[in-house]
Amino acid sequence: MTIRNEVQLITYPDSLGGSLQALNCILERYFPAAFSGIHILPPYPSTGDRGFAPVTYFEIDPKFGSWVDIQQLGKKYDVLLDVMVNHISRHSEYFLDFNREGRDSQYADMFLTLDKVWKDGIVDDEQFSKIFLRRPNHCFETVVIQKTGKEETVWATFGKADWSEQIDLDVNSPITRQFFQKVLAFMQQQRVSVLRLDAIAFITKKAGSDCFFVEPEIYQFLDWIREEADRYQIHLLPEVHARYALQKELAAHGFTVYNFVLPLLILDTLLNRSSLTLQEHLRTCPRNQITMLDCHDGIPVQPDINDIVPVSRARQVVEHCIRQGGNVSRIFSLQNTLDGGFDAHQINCTYYSALECNDDTYLTARAIQFFAPGIPQVYYVGLLAGENDQEAIAETGENRAINRHNYRDDEIKRAVKQPVVQRLLKLIEFRNRHPAFQGAFRVEETDPSRIQLQWQHEEHYARLSVNLTTKHTEIEFSDRDQSSQRFRP
């Protein structure tokens, strides 16, 4: 199936009104024509990482609602949900059974014991040093099997230094693949249109490699799961934070990909008032992509911008966001840091705060995103021009909570009335409705202090012009009778 070429919303199931039912009402009340699709961050029962440690995919956490609510949303929107193909909760029935029974468990083969990667089960220090780590010090979890008292060590890519709620799956195991087949069939029944393959790059564990997007093994799995998803008319969206060359490779392989370069690159362009890097990137980036500026994790830095934005400029953007009250998550693998020990993985900061809460600059950034090739997604905090939530960090101890504020209905009502939000909604409507965006895209030749992006479909056109020196942004477009109109976003 194809995804509609209109703006999509990203939200947690409880972030707009407190539940899925409330979300549906709020979309109808405040944003009736703004979105064709909605990415609902994991609504399943989960034991950590705000939904990304799922206990099961076959239930909705009762505090959010039920599958009936998802089905209702699916009648109007392209519903996008996550499947954490790399891992599942340590409290899932599958891992609990393994924890009790060990190798005698019917689910034992779902998990990656070390002997599946190293024959003797002993990790070679030199090979371990090559692994791309996403938690401090190591990527394993040791449990005591209740039946035997024996210790078993399994792979656990994500988590805290001494504890992981997310236990990695052996995606090559027949029982794991049967599990994914059941998930796909179930999601079709619930009117789910798109599944994001979260953490897909970490599924390939191979001795002597960095265990990150290892080829050809990664494509063997991707081709298998795409064939299965096609049977159920479900579109797949692999989520990979890596050097952009890899995204282009994935796109060439026929997958829709994320453009994780754009958020920092637009900040860099606006801060330095030079569009050279942005122009070149937009000329060459895939057309079958999803664009975003903000999300639940933060503004991507590395490895996404490696080879695109020089370290000195990336560091400048990071330091700017810190001055606006943001913070930074780090890369744990020394081999993945850049010149001078630069180890920023993601910037935790709302995009509106990153742009100093300046309405005009923020709308310019959104206009560039909407004119870039691909389908735009808008995170709910960005939709409401949310500012950094320092209280949430203090309350949760989670730095990423700075950009995860939960809005009550009265807060949404006030936020929607803000001029910046009204202007954004007008821009979203233009992006959704103007026929030029169904045509061909081009970056027009300009000097570095300007940006000019154009879409053309038959006799219809839409042109975005940005003057980075004067900060003047304008959209020129053809109307129904072919005369030219202009407006400032």
C-alpha positions as CSV (number, residue, x, y, z in Angstrom):
1,M,0.0,0.0,0.0
2,T,1.0,3.6,-0.4
3,I,1.0,6.4,2.2
4,R,-1.0,9.5,1.4
5,N,1.2,12.4,0.5
6,E,-0.1,14.7,3.2
7,V,1.1,15.9,6.6
8,Q,1.1,13.3,9.5
9,L,1.0,13.7,13.2
10,I,3.3,12.0,15.8
11,T,2.0,11.6,19.3
12,Y,2.0,9.4,22.4
13,P,-1.4,7.8,23.0
14,D,-1.9,9.9,26.1
15,S,-0.2,13.2,25.2
16,L,-3.2,14.9,23.7
17,G,-6.0,14.7,26.2
18,G,-4.9,11.6,28.2
19,S,-6.2,8.7,26.1
20,L,-6.8,7.4,22.6
21,Q,-10.5,8.3,22.8
22,A,-9.7,11.8,23.8
23,L,-7.1,12.0,21.0
24,N,-9.7,11.2,18.5
25,C,-12.0,13.9,19.9
26,I,-9.3,16.5,19.9
27,L,-8.3,15.8,16.3
28,E,-11.9,16.2,15.3
29,R,-12.4,19.4,17.4
30,Y,-9.1,21.3,16.8
31,F,-7.5,19.7,13.7
32,P,-10.3,18.2,11.5
33,A,-8.4,18.6,8.2
34,A,-4.8,18.8,9.3
35,F,-3.6,15.2,9.1
36,S,-4.0,12.2,6.8
37,G,-1.9,10.0,9.0
38,I,-1.1,9.6,12.7
39,H,1.9,7.9,14.2
40,I,0.8,6.7,17.7
41,L,3.9,6.0,19.7
42,P,3.7,2.6,21.4
43,P,0.2,2.2,23.1
44,Y,0.9,-1.4,24.2
45,P,1.5,-2.6,27.8
46,S,5.1,-1.8,28.5
47,T,7.6,-2.0,31.3
48,G,10.0,0.8,30.3
49,D,11.1,3.5,27.8
50,R,7.6,5.0,27.6
51,G,6.2,2.1,25.6
52,F,9.3,0.9,23.8
53,A,9.6,-2.2,26.1
54,P,6.4,-3.9,25.0
55,V,5.0,-6.8,27.0
56,T,2.7,-7.8,24.1
57,Y,1.5,-6.3,20.8
58,F,-1.9,-8.0,21.1
59,E,-3.3,-5.6,23.7
60,I,-3.6,-1.8,24.3
61,D,-2.6,-0.6,27.7
62,P,-6.0,-0.1,29.4
63,K,-5.0,3.3,30.6
64,F,-4.9,4.5,27.0
65,G,-8.0,2.7,25.7
66,S,-8.5,-0.3,23.5
67,W,-8.1,-1.6,20.0
68,V,-11.6,-0.3,19.3
69,D,-10.1,3.2,19.6
70,I,-7.3,2.4,17.1
71,Q,-9.9,1.0,14.7
72,Q,-11.9,4.2,15.0
73,L,-8.8,6.3,14.1
74,G,-8.0,3.9,11.3
75,K,-11.3,4.7,9.6
76,K,-10.1,8.2,8.8
77,Y,-6.3,8.2,9.2
78,D,-3.4,6.1,8.0
79,V,-2.5,4.7,11.5
80,L,1.2,4.1,12.0
81,L,2.3,1.9,15.0
82,D,5.7,0.6,16.1
83,V,7.0,-2.9,16.2
84,M,10.3,-3.2,18.1
85,V,11.8,-5.8,15.9
86,N,15.0,-5.8,17.9
87,H,13.6,-6.5,21.4
88,I,10.7,-7.2,23.8
89,S,10.1,-6.6,27.5
90,R,11.9,-8.8,30.0
91,H,8.4,-9.1,31.5
92,S,6.8,-10.5,28.4
93,E,5.4,-14.1,28.7
94,Y,8.1,-15.2,26.3
95,F,11.1,-14.1,28.4
96,L,9.4,-14.9,31.7
97,D,9.1,-18.5,30.5
98,F,12.7,-18.5,29.4
99,N,13.7,-17.0,32.8
100,R,11.9,-19.9,34.5
101,E,12.8,-22.8,32.2
102,G,16.0,-21.8,30.5
103,R,16.9,-23.8,27.5
104,D,13.9,-26.0,28.1
105,S,11.5,-23.1,27.5
106,Q,9.4,-23.3,24.4
107,Y,10.5,-19.7,23.7
108,A,14.2,-20.2,24.4
109,D,15.1,-19.8,20.7
110,M,13.5,-16.3,20.6
111,F,16.5,-14.9,22.5
112,L,20.1,-14.4,21.7
113,T,22.4,-16.3,24.1
114,L,26.0,-15.5,23.5
115,D,26.8,-19.0,22.0
116,K,24.6,-18.0,19.1
117,V,27.2,-15.3,18.2
118,W,30.4,-16.8,19.7
119,K,30.6,-20.6,19.5
120,D,32.0,-21.0,23.0
121,G,29.8,-18.2,24.4
122,I,32.9,-16.2,25.4
123,V,33.1,-12.6,24.1
124,D,36.4,-11.8,22.5
125,D,37.6,-8.4,23.8
126,E,38.8,-7.1,20.4
127,Q,35.5,-8.1,18.7
128,F,33.5,-6.6,21.6
129,S,35.3,-3.3,21.2
130,K,33.9,-3.0,17.6
131,I,30.2,-3.3,18.8
132,F,28.1,-0.1,18.4
133,L,26.8,0.3,22.0
134,R,23.6,2.0,22.9
135,R,24.0,1.6,26.7
136,P,27.1,2.2,28.9
137,N,29.8,-0.4,29.0
138,H,28.1,-3.4,27.4
139,C,25.0,-4.8,25.6
140,F,24.2,-7.9,27.7
141,E,21.9,-9.0,30.5
142,T,22.6,-12.0,32.8
143,V,19.7,-13.8,34.4
144,V,19.5,-16.7,36.8
145,I,17.3,-19.5,35.5
146,Q,14.8,-20.4,38.2
147,K,14.6,-24.1,37.3
148,T,18.3,-24.8,37.4
149,G,20.0,-21.9,39.2
150,K,22.2,-21.6,36.2
151,E,23.2,-18.2,34.8
152,E,22.3,-17.3,31.2
153,T,23.6,-14.2,29.4
154,V,21.5,-12.8,26.6
155,W,21.9,-9.8,24.3
156,A,20.2,-6.5,25.5
157,T,21.1,-3.6,23.3
158,F,19.1,-0.9,25.1
159,G,18.8,0.0,28.8
160,K,20.7,1.4,31.7
161,A,24.3,0.4,32.6
162,D,23.1,-2.2,35.1
163,W,19.6,-3.1,34.0
164,S,17.7,-3.6,30.8
165,E,13.9,-3.9,30.4
166,Q,14.4,-4.7,26.7
167,I,15.7,-8.1,25.8
168,D,16.9,-8.6,22.2
169,L,15.2,-11.1,19.9
170,D,16.8,-13.6,17.6
171,V,15.1,-12.5,14.3
172,N,16.4,-15.5,12.4
173,S,14.8,-18.0,14.7
174,P,11.7,-19.7,13.2
175,I,9.7,-19.1,16.4
176,T,10.5,-15.3,16.3
177,R,9.5,-15.1,12.6
178,Q,6.2,-16.9,13.4
179,F,5.7,-14.3,16.2
180,F,6.2,-11.4,13.7
181,Q,3.8,-13.1,11.2
182,K,1.1,-13.2,13.9
183,V,1.8,-9.5,14.7
184,L,1.4,-8.5,11.1
185,A,-1.9,-10.4,10.7
186,F,-3.3,-8.9,13.9
187,M,-2.3,-5.4,12.9
188,Q,-4.2,-5.6,9.6
189,Q,-7.3,-6.6,11.6
190,Q,-6.9,-3.5,13.7
191,R,-6.8,-1.1,10.6
192,V,-3.1,-0.4,11.0
193,S,-1.7,0.9,7.7
194,V,2.0,1.4,8.5
195,L,4.4,-0.3,10.9
196,R,7.6,1.4,11.9
197,L,10.4,-1.2,12.3
198,D,12.0,0.4,15.4
199,A,15.7,-0.3,16.1
200,I,15.9,-2.5,13.0
201,A,19.6,-1.7,12.5
202,F,20.6,-3.6,15.7
203,I,19.1,-7.0,14.8
204,T,22.2,-8.3,13.1
205,K,24.7,-9.7,15.6
206,K,27.8,-11.1,13.9
207,A,31.1,-11.8,15.5
208,G,33.8,-9.4,14.3
209,S,31.4,-6.8,13.1
210,D,29.9,-3.7,14.8
211,C,26.6,-5.6,15.0
212,F,24.9,-2.6,13.3
213,F,23.1,-3.0,10.0
214,V,25.3,-5.8,9.0
215,E,25.0,-6.7,5.3
216,P,23.8,-8.8,3.6
217,E,22.1,-10.3,6.7
218,I,20.0,-7.1,7.3
219,Y,18.5,-7.2,3.8
220,Q,17.7,-10.9,4.1
221,F,15.5,-10.1,7.1
222,L,14.1,-6.9,5.6
223,D,13.2,-8.7,2.3
224,W,11.5,-11.4,4.3
225,I,9.4,-9.2,6.5
226,R,8.5,-6.9,3.6
227,E,7.1,-9.9,1.7
228,E,5.1,-10.9,4.8
229,A,3.8,-7.3,5.2
230,D,2.8,-7.1,1.6
231,R,0.5,-10.1,2.2
232,Y,-1.4,-8.0,4.8
233,Q,-1.2,-4.7,2.8
234,I,0.9,-3.1,5.5
235,H,3.5,-0.5,4.6
236,L,6.9,-0.8,6.4
237,L,9.0,2.1,7.6
238,P,12.5,1.1,8.8
239,E,13.9,3.3,11.6
240,V,17.6,3.7,11.3
241,H,19.9,6.3,12.8
242,A,23.1,6.0,10.6
243,R,25.2,7.9,8.1
244,Y,22.9,9.2,5.4
245,A,24.5,7.0,2.7
246,L,22.8,4.1,4.4
247,Q,19.4,5.8,4.2
248,K,19.9,6.3,0.5
249,E,20.9,2.6,0.1
250,L,17.7,1.6,2.0
251,A,15.6,3.9,-0.3
252,A,17.2,2.4,-3.4
253,H,16.2,-1.0,-2.0
254,G,12.6,0.2,-2.2
255,F,11.9,1.2,1.4
256,T,10.4,4.5,2.6
257,V,13.1,6.0,4.8
258,Y,13.5,8.8,7.4
259,N,15.4,11.9,6.6
260,F,17.1,12.4,10.0
261,V,19.5,14.9,8.5
262,L,17.0,17.6,7.9
263,P,16.3,18.7,11.6
264,L,19.9,19.7,12.4
265,L,20.6,20.8,8.8
266,I,17.8,23.4,8.9
267,L,19.0,24.7,12.3
268,D,22.5,25.0,10.9
269,T,21.2,26.8,7.8
270,L,19.2,29.3,9.8
271,L,21.9,29.9,12.4
272,N,24.7,30.3,9.9
273,R,22.6,32.0,7.2
274,S,24.1,29.8,4.5
275,S,22.1,27.3,2.4
276,L,24.8,25.6,0.4
277,T,24.8,22.3,2.4
278,L,21.0,22.3,2.6
279,Q,20.6,22.9,-1.2
280,E,23.0,20.1,-2.1
281,H,21.3,17.7,0.3
282,L,17.8,18.5,-1.0
283,R,19.0,17.9,-4.6
284,T,20.3,14.4,-3.8
285,C,18.2,13.0,-1.0
286,P,15.7,10.2,-1.7
287,R,12.2,11.1,-2.7
288,N,10.6,8.2,-0.9
289,Q,11.2,9.6,2.5
290,I,9.5,10.8,5.7
291,T,10.6,14.2,7.0
292,M,10.5,15.5,10.5
293,L,12.0,18.3,12.6
294,D,11.2,17.0,16.1
295,C,10.2,13.7,17.7
296,H,10.0,11.9,21.1
297,D,13.7,11.1,21.1
298,G,15.1,14.5,20.1
299,I,16.9,16.2,17.3
300,P,19.3,13.7,15.6
301,V,23.0,14.6,15.5
302,Q,25.3,11.7,14.9
303,P,25.7,9.4,13.2
304,D,22.9,10.9,11.1
305,I,24.7,14.1,10.1
306,N,28.2,12.5,9.7
307,D,29.6,13.4,6.3
308,I,26.8,16.0,5.8
309,V,27.4,18.8,8.4
310,P,31.0,19.5,9.5
311,V,31.8,18.8,13.2
312,S,32.5,22.4,13.9
313,R,29.0,23.5,12.7
314,A,27.2,20.5,14.4
315,R,28.9,21.4,17.6
316,Q,27.7,25.0,17.2
317,V,24.1,23.9,16.8
318,V,24.4,21.6,19.9
319,E,25.8,24.5,21.9
320,H,23.1,26.8,20.7
321,C,20.4,24.4,21.8
322,I,22.0,23.9,25.2
323,R,21.9,27.7,25.7
324,Q,18.2,27.5,25.0
325,G,17.8,25.1,27.9
326,G,18.3,21.8,26.0
327,N,20.5,18.9,26.9
328,V,22.3,16.1,25.0
329,S,22.2,12.3,24.9
330,R,25.6,10.8,24.1
331,I,27.1,8.0,22.0
332,F,28.7,5.3,24.1
333,S,31.0,3.7,21.5
334,L,34.3,5.6,21.3
335,Q,34.8,4.5,17.7
336,N,31.7,6.4,16.7
337,T,32.7,9.8,18.2
338,L,34.0,12.5,15.8
339,D,36.9,14.9,15.8
340,G,37.8,16.3,19.2
341,G,35.7,13.7,21.0
342,F,32.4,15.1,19.8
343,D,29.9,12.5,21.0
344,A,26.4,14.1,20.7
345,H,23.8,11.6,19.6
346,Q,20.6,13.6,20.0
347,I,19.7,17.0,21.2
348,N,16.8,17.0,23.7
349,C,15.1,20.3,23.1
350,T,11.7,21.3,21.5
351,Y,12.2,22.7,18.0
352,Y,10.4,25.9,19.0
353,S,12.8,26.5,21.9
354,A,15.7,25.7,19.7
355,L,14.7,28.6,17.5
356,E,14.4,30.9,20.5
357,C,10.6,30.7,20.4
358,N,10.7,33.1,17.4
359,D,7.4,32.6,15.4
360,D,8.7,33.7,12.0
361,T,11.9,31.6,12.2
362,Y,9.9,28.6,13.4
363,L,7.5,28.9,10.5
364,T,10.4,29.3,8.0
365,A,11.8,26.0,9.3
366,R,8.4,24.3,8.9
367,A,8.0,25.7,5.4
368,I,11.4,24.3,4.4
369,Q,10.4,20.9,5.8
370,F,7.1,20.9,4.0
371,F,8.7,21.8,0.7
372,A,11.4,19.2,1.0
373,P,10.8,15.9,-0.9
374,G,8.8,13.4,1.1
375,I,5.9,13.1,3.5
376,P,6.1,15.5,6.4
377,Q,5.5,14.5,10.0
378,V,4.8,17.0,12.8
379,Y,5.4,16.0,16.5
380,Y,2.6,17.0,18.8
381,V,4.8,19.3,20.9
382,G,5.9,21.0,17.7
383,L,2.3,21.3,16.5
384,L,1.5,23.3,19.6
385,A,4.7,25.3,19.6
386,G,5.7,23.8,22.9
387,E,8.6,25.0,24.9
388,N,11.2,23.1,26.9
389,D,9.6,21.3,29.9
390,Q,12.2,21.5,32.6
391,E,9.7,20.4,35.3
392,A,9.1,17.1,33.5
393,I,12.9,16.4,33.6
394,A,12.9,17.1,37.4
395,E,9.8,14.9,37.9
396,T,10.9,11.9,35.8
397,G,14.7,12.1,35.8
398,E,14.6,11.5,32.1
399,N,16.3,14.2,29.9
400,R,14.1,13.4,26.9
401,A,11.0,14.4,29.0
402,I,11.9,18.0,28.0
403,N,10.0,17.4,24.8
404,R,7.3,15.0,26.0
405,H,4.8,17.3,27.7
406,N,1.3,15.8,28.1
407,Y,-1.3,18.3,27.2
408,R,-4.7,18.5,29.0
409,D,-7.7,19.7,27.0
410,D,-7.6,23.2,28.4
411,E,-3.9,23.5,27.5
412,I,-4.6,22.4,24.0
413,K,-7.4,24.9,23.7
414,R,-5.0,27.7,24.8
415,A,-2.1,26.5,22.6
416,V,-4.3,26.3,19.5
417,K,-5.2,30.0,19.8
418,Q,-1.6,31.1,19.6
419,P,-0.8,33.0,16.4
420,V,2.2,30.7,15.6
421,V,-0.1,27.6,15.8
422,Q,-2.7,29.2,13.6
423,R,-0.1,30.0,11.0
424,L,1.3,26.5,11.2
425,L,-2.1,25.0,10.6
426,K,-2.6,27.3,7.6
427,L,0.8,26.1,6.2
428,I,-0.2,22.4,6.9
429,E,-3.5,23.0,5.0
430,F,-1.6,24.5,2.0
431,R,0.8,21.6,2.0
432,N,-2.0,19.1,2.0
433,R,-4.2,20.8,-0.6
434,H,-2.1,22.4,-3.3
435,P,-1.8,20.1,-6.3
436,A,1.8,21.2,-7.1
437,F,3.0,18.8,-4.3
438,Q,1.9,15.8,-6.4
439,G,4.4,16.7,-9.1
440,A,8.1,17.3,-9.5
441,F,10.5,19.0,-7.0
442,R,13.5,21.1,-7.8
443,V,16.0,23.3,-5.9
444,E,16.5,26.5,-7.9
445,E,20.0,28.0,-8.2
446,T,20.5,30.8,-5.7
447,D,23.3,32.4,-3.8
448,P,24.1,30.9,-0.3
449,S,22.0,33.6,1.5
450,R,18.8,32.4,-0.1
451,I,16.7,29.3,-0.5
452,Q,14.3,28.7,-3.4
453,L,12.4,25.4,-3.6
454,Q,9.7,24.7,-6.2
455,W,7.1,22.1,-6.9
456,Q,5.4,21.8,-10.3
457,H,2.5,19.6,-11.3
458,E,1.1,20.2,-14.8
459,E,0.1,23.9,-14.8
460,H,0.2,24.2,-11.0
461,Y,3.3,25.4,-9.1
462,A,4.3,26.4,-5.5
463,R,7.6,28.2,-4.8
464,L,9.2,28.8,-1.4
465,S,11.6,31.7,-1.2
466,V,13.7,32.4,1.9
467,N,16.1,35.2,2.4
468,L,18.4,34.1,5.3
469,T,19.9,37.7,5.6
470,T,16.6,39.6,5.9
471,K,14.7,36.6,7.3
472,H,12.0,37.2,4.8
473,T,10.0,34.0,3.8
474,E,7.4,33.9,1.1
475,I,5.4,31.3,-0.8
476,E,4.2,32.1,-4.3
477,F,1.7,29.7,-5.8
478,S,-0.9,29.3,-8.6
479,D,-4.5,29.4,-7.7
480,R,-7.5,27.8,-9.4
481,D,-7.7,30.2,-12.2
482,Q,-3.9,30.1,-12.8
483,S,-3.2,33.5,-11.4
484,S,-0.3,33.9,-9.0
485,Q,-0.8,34.4,-5.3
486,R,1.6,35.0,-2.4
487,F,1.6,34.7,1.4
488,R,4.0,34.7,4.2
489,P,3.9,31.5,6.3
